[in-house]
Amino acid sequence: RTSLEGLPETLLMGPGPSMVHPSTLRAMAAPSLGHLDPRFLAIMDETVGMLRRVFATTNPITLPLSGTGTAGMEAALANAIEPEDRVIVVVNGYFGDRMAEMARRLGGEVDVVEVPWGKAVDPEQVEEVARRGRAPRVLAMVHAETSTGVLQPIEPLAALARQYDALLVVDAVTSLGGVPVEVDRAGVDLCYSGSQKCLSAPPGLAPFTASPRAMRRLEARKRDVFSWYLDLRLVAAYWGQQRVYHHTAPVHMVYALHRALERVLEEGLEARWQRHRRVARALWAGLEALGLQLAVTDPALRIASLTTVRVPEGVDDAGVRRTLLEEFGIEIGGGLGPWKGQVWRIGTMGESAALRHVSRLVAALGELLRRQGWRNDVTGALAAVTEAARRE
Ligand code: PLP
């Protein structure tokens, strides 16, 4: 059996989970409380208050769902879509595809606006699809597509959603807490994230928020939400002041999120976004100085928390990742779907977004590429990391 005591420290620089701060891990070891204990209820309220600040929203319905990011996705879509509703989903990667598949299973009449992997959608393209046929009731998009490393601007699609009186669903799993996500200002109706990415809590909770507009739509539904567990009105009755038992909250996970959110707010959102940008630019400079090619060619479309870089011709993708992990104790991710074997995915999320981590990764990657016959200048690449960080 694996000895948990003996697990080595691993530097998590993959697409999530990210590193968890020791104080967040310690928070999980706080004494157990019942999920209706008044002291736990106070912790829940504080968590909700902090989540509102992180989402930049005043939405009364803001809470962490018990489940991972995918539960957030399913909750958003299940509460927004009624069977036969027309739903438009922007798909430019693996997670957009997952949204479209879920929307179909929920009985939505789904129109996919598909764009090549590595690109963002042009809002005109979405508008063209919206104009055809019945007015869409829901428009769904992934803000930070973790499979490709592309950031999709929210505002133009929010304006379009308003124009058609559709609810805008935004996946902010890889962006919340690392890249600006301002729910109220942008006009997002349903937004969800994952605890394990830029918030740097362990995986297991899905921060979630729903606008009053989304809640009004929910109240006016003709049919029940297909999922009892993810029915927002039921979940909100527990997280709100009524405290109606719905399911047993994962108490220690909430402790962890509470501590992780404290850390986010202690740093400040602006400072945190800036740190993510600075660290990402340093990573990009280091990778390019090693002679690697970033998969997203337009820097304006890159995500500060997730970088995709092309695996060079003739280099053993899985072998490099395996040795990085075994010999250097660093985890990065491989490609998904059509980009499997084509790219590496490097996360600089939350606690993982630090220059010292980037330098360690660039040095290790440089060494491994050299072993595979790839000529590079590791010292030069490390200098490029430092230089780029200074410029930002
Ligand atoms: N959406 C995006 C953009 C993601 O990156 C992920 C996970 O990587 C998910 C949804 C699903 O989240 P989870 O794996 O926590 O269920």
Boltz pocket constraint, residues with backbone or C-beta under 6 A from the ligand:
constraints:
  - pocket:
      binder: B
      contacts: [[A, 15], [A, 16], [A, 68], [A, 69], [A, 70], [A, 71], [A, 73], [A, 95], [A, 142], [A, 144], [A, 145], [A, 146], [A, 147], [A, 171], [A, 173], [A, 174], [A, 194], [A, 203]]
      max_distance: 6.0
